[in-house]
Amino acid sequence: MRVRTSTLALFLIGVMSAGVVSAASLSVSIGIRETGGSGPAFSNAGAAGGIEWVNKDGQSLTADGTWQLFTFAPSTDTLTAFAGATADGVLDVDWASLEHIRLLNSDGISNPIRLWIDDVTNTDASGATVEGFESFAVGDEVIFQEPPFSGSTSGNVLATGTSLVSSSMAYAGAQSDEVNLQFVDNDPTRWVRLTTFSTPNLPNPAMHVREAGALAPTISFYAKAMVIPEPCTAALAAFALLGLAFISRRVD
């Protein structure tokens, strides 16, 4: 008599797969530094001025391995003061720098996270200026510092994090910025400040954030994330699936 395990097998496959493929999310927002100036986009805007969060923790990046678009309009989105004497939740300049991407561990992820960022874009009335990491060598550090670089959040992540141009994934073209990070625990209040301060290539990139008589300029980028399973979890899942396949074919 054939052992009837198809329903059980499907259930256990779902349980084991959940341990390998995570649908957990990170909350995403950006910080802009009110540097002033006149651009152009992606020129070095410097590091003077207060930092405002734009739509703080208002968007989510689902770690399911798909590309997702994030768009911010500093002149119309809610601003929250973060750092600096002039940070007050009010936009006071037409040009600012993209000071950081804020990633909040809102779902309490404790495993390593691999994140790709591509097509960082500043759009104003004249059109879109896009940085897609295509003109840099694989292994270059461009726009974003490594996750533990910022002293304000270095205690939230392991010191092994990296942020380097990679050809492993791309939304467009052949390259993107690959970020590897891991939070020290599953505390959902922990966050990482993926800062652009003094990065070797394209540091403190200028962004047009307010334009009189025109639609609100935007800052946008594509991101894609995956949670990396612990080696033992992945191995156990594989063995479990092989065992279930054997049992489902067994005949007494």
N, C-alpha and C positions, 0 to 999 in steps of 0.2 A: 504493500500500500504506500502511495506517495505521501510524504510528509507535507501537510498543508501549512506552509510558512510564508506565503506570499504577502499577506497582510502585515504580519509581524516584521517581515524583512523590510517592507516599505517604510514602516514606522521607524525601525531602528536606523535605516539608512538616513532618514530625515534627521533623526537626533544626532547621529555621528557627523553628518554633513554640516550641521549647524555649528559644530565645534571647529570646522575647518574654514567655512566661508562666513564671515561676519557681516551683518547688516547694521552694525553700530554706526553712530554718527558723531561728527565733531561740529560744534557751533563755530561759524566763521564770520569774522568781521575784519575791518582794516583800521589802522591808525594812520592819520595824516599829520605831518608836522607843518605848522603854519609859517613857512619860511618866507613867503612873499617872493619877489622877483618877477621875471617875465618869461621864463622858459628858455628854450623849447622843451617839449616833453622828453623825458629821460636824460636831460642834462643834469649835472650834479647841483642840486638845490641847496646843499649845505646842511648844517645841523643846528641852526639857530631857530628858536620858536617853540611854542607849546605844542603838545600832541593831543589831538582829539580823536576819540573813537567814532567811527561812522557806522550807524545801525548796529550797535554793540550786541554781539551774539544773536543777531537777528536772522541769520541764514544757516542752513545745515548742509554739511557735506556727508553724504551717505557712503560708507566705505564698502561699496559693492563692485568696485572695479570699472565704473562707468565715468565718462567725462561729464562734468557739471559746470554750468556757467554761473559766475558770481559777479553782480553788477552793483556799484555804489554810486550815489549822486550826492556828494558832500554838501552842495548848496541847498538841497531839499530833504535829505535824510536827517534823522535825529542824530545830533552830536552829543557826546559825553566826554567831559574833560578827563584826561588820563594823567599827563605829566607836564610840568613846566609852569612857570609863574603866570603865563598868559593864556593857559588852557582854561576855557570858561564855558564850553558847550556852545559857542557861537563862532561861525565862520567869519574871519576878519580879513581874509586875503583872497586874491584871485588865483594865485599859484601856491602850491604846497608840495611837499614831497610825500610819496608813499613811504611812510616810515616803517610800517610792519603789517604783516598779516597776523591777526589774532586767532589762534586755534584753541578753543575751550574743550576740554575732555568731558563733555556733557553726559556721555553714556558710560563713563568710567572704564575706558579701554586700558588694560594693563599690558597687553601684548605689543610687540613692535608694530609700528605703522609705517607704511611706504606711501608717499604722496608725490604726485607729479603736478607741476604748475606749468601752464603754457599760455601763450598769446596774452601777455599782460598788455592792456590797451587803455589809452587815454583818448576819449572821444569828445570833441567840441564842435563848434559850428563849422570849422574848417575841415573836419573829417576825423578819421581814426589814425592814431599812431600806435603801431603794434610792435612789441618786442617778443619774438618767438624763439630766442636762444639759438637761432640757426647760424649766426656768424661767429660763434665761439666754439672752442675745442671741447670735446668731451672731457670732463674732469675739471673744467674751469668753474670758479665760484662767481656767479653772476646774479646781481640784484639782491639776493637773499643770503644772509649769513647762515651758518650752521645753527640748528635749534638751540644748543646750549650757550650760544654766544652772548645773549642779553643777560646781564646781571639781574634784571627784574624777574626773570623766570627760569634761570639756570638751575635752581633748586627743584624745579618741577619735572625735569627731564634728565635722562641719563646723559653722561658726557660723551657718549659715542656717536651722537647724531651727526649727519652730514647733509650738505645742500650743494649739489654739483650738477653741471650740465650732463645729460645722459641721452643716449640714443635708444634706450630700452622702451620708451613710450613717447608718443607725441600726439597732440590733438591735431596739429597741422604741421607739415614739413616732416623733418626726421628727428628733431631733438626737442627736449623740454628740460625743465629743472626738476631733478629728482631729490626729494627730501626724505631722509630716514630719521625717525625719532621714536623714542619710547618714554612714556611717562613713568615716574618712579613708583606709582601705585595707581589704584583705580579711583582715587578721589575725584569726583566730578567737578570740583572747583579748580582743579589745576589747569593751567593754560600755558601756551608757549608763545612768546613774542618772536616771530620770524622776521627779524629786523633787517633793514637795508643799510644800516649805519656802517659807513666805511668799508663796504664790500669791495673786493679788488676790482670788480668790473660793474659798471653802472650803479655806483653807490647813490643813495639819497635821491632817487629819480624824481625829477620835477613832474608835476601833474597840474593841468589846468582844471581848477575846481569851481570857478565861478566866472560867468561871462555875461556882462550886461547886454540886455536886449536879445538874448538867445536862450535856447533850451538849456537846461542844467547839464553841464559837462559830467561825464561819467568816468569812473575807473573800473575796469573789469578784468577778469582772468578766468581761464578754465582750470579746473582741478579734478584730480582723480585719485582715489585712495583705496588701499587694501590693508586689512589687518592680517599680519603674518602669524600663523598658528605656531605654537611651540612644537619643536620636532617630535616630542613624545606623543603629543595629541594627534598630529598628522599620521604618525606611524600606527597608533592604536586604531584610528579610523580606517586606515587602509586594511589592516589585518581583520577588523570586524567586518568590513564589506566583503572581503574574500571568503571569510567563514560563512557569511550568510549566503553567498552565491553557491558554496558547496552544499550547505544544508538544503537549500531550495531544490537542488537537483537529486538529492538522496532518495532512494527507494528502498523500503524494508522488504 
